[in-house]
Amino acid sequence: MMRLLKIFTFLLCLLVSISFAKEDVFIPKGLHYKEIKKVIPREMRSSFKRVESYLKKNDMLKADQYYTSILTRGENFYAFWGRAWCQWQVGNLINAKNQFAYAYSSCDSIYFFLLNYAKFVIETQEDWNLVSETAYRAYEISQSDDALMILIKSGKQLNLEDKALEQLKLVTEKFPNNSNAWIFYASLLREMERNEEAVSAAKYAISLTDDPFQLRLVVFILANNGYFEDIG
């Protein structure tokens, strides 16, 4: 049983980690110049392009100076986010917190920013309400596995698995046809040894997906409870 659980946890983590495999070490996804060029003012583009050259060198202080210079010309979501990222990397957590807050108040609909912000909060503030809010918002935008994994990981880290489970249940209620929501919900139920509910959620997930990887995760949940489903 323990071996099955370890294999299941590995598969779940693998499913989420794939999307981050090609992410630049020094630049968070969604903040690359080529990704944002079309949505930033033309007169600021050269400055953002220069910033990226410093980010690639891991010169966060110089990059932060350029972001600060950009902000003297007017508020800009990506400059706030960039400053937050730079300040986080050099350990100025209070400044990073403020810049993330400015960015979030400026725009709460950029998926990769929301993931980045949620990870910052988990690592530095341990504020469940803010993590839950940003991760849920990220899922509303993308319906991705990453946002769901953040909910589970933060719930475990903060010893608030009950809260994480409540939020995952809310996700299944708002997105009842999303198989990944039911699979993550079932997996957390299983880890909390609420086996009957886990089996029920896993069985429902089967009716929503034909993805082999997702079905394999469901099989681990069911097999660990003595069930053997014919999933074709």
C-alpha positions in Angstrom: 0.0 0.0 0.0 2.8 2.4 0.9 4.5 1.6 -2.4 1.4 2.4 -4.3 1.0 5.7 -2.6 4.6 6.7 -3.3 4.2 5.8 -7.0 0.9 7.8 -7.2 2.5 10.9 -5.6 5.4 10.6 -8.0 3.1 10.5 -11.0 1.1 13.5 -9.7 4.2 15.5 -9.3 5.5 14.5 -12.7 2.3 15.6 -14.3 2.7 19.1 -12.9 6.5 19.4 -13.4 6.4 18.8 -17.1 5.0 22.3 -17.8 8.0 23.8 -16.0 10.7 21.8 -17.7 11.7 24.5 -20.1 11.4 27.5 -17.8 14.3 30.0 -17.7 16.1 29.8 -14.4 16.3 33.6 -14.0 13.1 34.8 -15.7 9.7 33.5 -14.7 7.4 32.3 -17.4 5.2 35.1 -18.6 7.8 37.8 -18.0 10.0 37.2 -21.1 10.2 40.2 -23.4 9.0 38.2 -26.4 5.9 37.2 -24.5 4.9 40.7 -23.4 6.2 42.9 -26.3 2.8 43.4 -27.9 1.1 44.5 -24.6 3.6 47.0 -23.4 3.8 50.6 -24.6 6.0 51.1 -27.6 8.1 53.7 -25.9 8.9 51.3 -23.1 10.0 48.3 -25.2 13.7 49.1 -25.4 13.8 49.4 -21.6 12.1 46.0 -21.1 14.4 44.4 -23.7 17.4 45.8 -21.8 16.0 44.5 -18.5 15.9 41.0 -20.0 19.6 41.1 -20.8 20.4 41.6 -17.1 17.9 39.0 -15.9 19.6 36.4 -18.1 22.9 37.3 -16.4 21.2 37.0 -13.0 22.0 40.6 -12.3 18.8 41.3 -10.4 19.9 44.6 -8.9 20.6 46.1 -12.3 17.4 44.7 -13.7 15.5 46.2 -10.7 17.0 49.6 -11.5 15.6 49.4 -15.0 12.2 48.3 -13.8 12.2 51.2 -11.3 13.1 53.6 -14.2 10.2 52.3 -16.2 7.8 53.0 -13.4 8.9 56.6 -13.2 7.1 57.0 -16.6 3.9 55.5 -15.3 2.4 52.5 -13.6 3.0 49.2 -15.5 1.9 45.7 -14.4 5.0 44.0 -15.9 7.4 46.4 -14.2 5.8 45.8 -10.9 6.0 42.1 -11.4 9.6 42.4 -12.6 10.6 44.4 -9.5 8.8 41.9 -7.3 10.7 39.0 -8.9 14.1 40.8 -8.6 13.6 41.8 -5.0 12.5 38.2 -4.1 15.7 36.8 -5.7 18.0 39.1 -3.8 16.2 38.5 -0.5 14.4 41.8 0.0 11.2 40.1 0.9 9.3 43.2 2.2 9.9 45.1 -1.0 9.0 42.0 -3.0 5.8 41.7 -1.1 4.9 45.3 -1.8 5.7 45.0 -5.5 3.7 41.8 -5.8 0.7 43.5 -4.2 1.0 46.5 -6.6 1.1 44.1 -9.5 -1.8 42.1 -8.3 -4.0 45.2 -7.7 -3.0 46.3 -11.2 -4.0 43.1 -12.9 -5.3 39.8 -11.5 -5.8 37.9 -14.8 -2.3 36.9 -15.9 -2.0 33.2 -15.3 1.8 32.8 -14.9 2.0 35.9 -12.6 -0.6 34.4 -10.3 1.4 31.1 -10.1 4.5 33.1 -9.4 2.8 35.2 -6.7 1.3 32.1 -5.0 4.7 30.5 -4.8 6.2 33.6 -3.3 3.5 33.7 -0.7 3.9 30.0 0.2 7.7 30.5 0.6 7.8 33.7 2.5 4.5 34.6 4.1 2.5 31.4 4.8 -0.7 33.3 4.2 -3.2 30.6 3.3 -6.0 33.0 2.3 -3.8 34.8 -0.2 -2.3 31.5 -1.6 -5.8 30.1 -2.0 -7.1 33.2 -3.6 -4.4 33.5 -6.2 -4.3 29.7 -7.0 -8.0 29.6 -7.4 -7.9 32.7 -9.7 -5.2 31.0 -11.7 -7.3 27.9 -12.1 -10.3 30.0 -13.2 -8.2 31.4 -16.0 -6.5 28.2 -17.2 -8.0 25.1 -15.6 -4.4 23.9 -15.2 -2.9 21.2 -13.0 -0.3 23.7 -11.7 -2.9 25.8 -9.8 -4.4 22.7 -8.2 -1.0 21.4 -7.1 -0.3 24.7 -5.4 -3.4 24.3 -3.4 -2.4 20.8 -2.3 1.2 21.6 -1.6 0.4 24.8 0.4 -2.2 23.0 2.4 0.3 20.4 3.4 3.1 22.9 4.1 0.8 25.1 6.3 -0.9 22.1 7.9 -4.2 23.2 6.5 -5.2 20.2 4.4 -8.8 20.6 5.4 -8.8 24.1 3.9 -7.1 22.9 0.8 -9.7 20.2 0.5 -12.5 22.7 0.9 -11.0 24.8 -1.9 -10.6 21.8 -4.2 -14.2 20.8 -3.6 -15.2 24.3 -4.5 -13.3 23.9 -7.8 -15.1 20.7 -8.6 -18.4 22.4 -7.9 -17.6 25.4 -10.2 -16.0 23.2 -12.9 -17.9 19.9 -12.6 -16.7 18.7 -16.0 -13.0 19.2 -15.4 -11.4 15.8 -14.9 -8.2 17.2 -13.3 -10.2 19.0 -10.6 -11.8 15.7 -9.6 -8.5 13.8 -9.8 -6.7 16.2 -7.5 -9.6 16.3 -5.2 -9.7 12.5 -5.0 -5.9 12.3 -4.4 -6.1 14.7 -1.4 -9.1 12.7 0.0 -7.0 9.6 -0.4 -4.0 11.1 1.4 -6.3 12.2 4.2 -7.6 8.6 4.4 -11.1 9.6 3.5 -11.2 6.6 1.2 -14.9 6.2 0.5 -15.1 9.8 -0.7 -11.8 9.4 -2.6 -13.2 6.4 -4.5 -16.4 8.2 -5.3 -14.5 11.2 -6.8 -12.1 8.9 -8.7 -15.0 7.0 -10.3 -16.6 10.3 -11.3 -13.3 11.4 -12.9 -13.2 8.3 -15.1 -16.4 9.4 -16.8 -14.8 12.7 -17.7 -11.5 11.7 -19.2 -9.9 9.4 -21.8 -6.4 10.7 -21.1 -4.1 7.7 -20.3 -2.0 9.6 -17.7 -5.1 10.8 -15.8 -6.6 7.4 -16.0 -3.5 5.9 -14.5 -3.7 8.2 -11.6 -7.3 7.2 -11.0 -6.4 3.5 -11.2 -3.8 4.0 -8.4 -6.5 5.6 -6.2 -9.0 2.8 -6.9 -6.4 0.0 -6.7 -5.3 1.2 -3.3 -8.8 0.7 -2.1 -9.4 -2.7 -3.6 -11.2 -1.6 -6.7 -10.4 -2.6 -10.2 -12.1 -0.6 -12.9 -12.3 -1.6 -16.6 -11.2 1.6 -18.2 -10.6 0.2 -21.6 
